[in-house]
Amino acid sequence: MPSQTHPQAQFVPISPDFDLDALVQEIHNFDFVTRLSTDKLREHSIQSFEALVEAIVIENGKPLVVEDWGSSLPPWLFSRDWLEQNLGKERESSCTRRPWVIS
């Protein structure tokens, strides 16, 4: 638990009448992400989808959100077994010690 003198961020709840559209229009470096449904994705050829990713993600550096993508994937994909078979069983440990704390 941090000490009383340790700076902490204050939780400020979002107002129920928060206007996201107005915020995005007011702040020059805010923009909505491009969203593509899986139904629309199926209308694209692989080449046109690659061109879309190239234009949005690579050239403009913005995310592309594919909605409901998870329901289109086979349930075994990215399971623990799949991950172990494709990426191995070696475990990675993370450093639990904060580098800025002097002990």
N, C-alpha and C positions, 0 to 999 in steps of 0.2 A: 504494500500500500504506500503510495507516495506521501511524503511529508506535507504538512500544511503549507510550507513555503514553496513547494514544488508547483510551478504553474500548471493549471489544468484548463482544458477547453470547457466552456460553458455549453450546456445543452439548451438550444433554443428550438422549440418545436415549430414546424412549418404551419403557418396560418391556414385554416380551411379555405379561405378565399384567395389563396396564393394564385397569381396569374402567370403561369409558365410561359405562355405565348408572348406576353408583354415583356417578360424578363429576357427571353431569347432575342426579341427585336431590339430591346434597349442596349444590350451588352454586345459590342461589336465583335468580340471573339467567341461568342456563343452561337451555336447552330444546332439544329436538330439533326440527328443521325438519319441516314438513309435506311429505311426498313423495307424488306422484301419478304413477302409471305412464301411459304413453300409451294403454294399453288402457282404463284407467279414465277417462281424459280423453275418449276417444271416446264414452263412455256419457253424458257431460254435453252438454246443449245449450249454445249459446254464452251464453245468458242465465244458466244455472246456473254456468257456469265464471266468468263475469264477477262473479257474486255471491260465489263462492268467493274470487276474487282480492280483491274488495272487503273481505271479512271478514278474510282472513288477512294480506294485504299492506298494504292501505290503512289499515284500522282498527287492526290489532294491530301493524303495523310489522315483521312477520316475513317471512322469505323463503318462497317456495313453489317447491319443486324438482319439475320435470317430468322424470321419468326416461326415458331412451332417446329423447329428443325429436329428437336429431340425425338418427337413422335415418328419421324421418318427414318431414324437410325435403327438398326437391328438391336434388340435388347442386350445381346452379348457383347456388343462393341463397347470398349472402354470399361469392361468389367474387370475385376481383379485378375481373373484368369487371362483375359486378353492382354492386359497390361504386362503381366509377368511373362507371357509367351513372346510378346513383341518388344518389351523393353528390359526384360530380365528381372531377377529377384533381388538384386543388390539394393540395399536400403541406403538412403542418404540421410545423414544427420544434420540438423541445423544447429547453429551456434545459439545457445540460450543466454549467453552472457552478452550484455550490451557493451559494445566497444567503447562507449563514452564514459562508462562507469569505472572509476579507479578504485581498485580493491587493495 
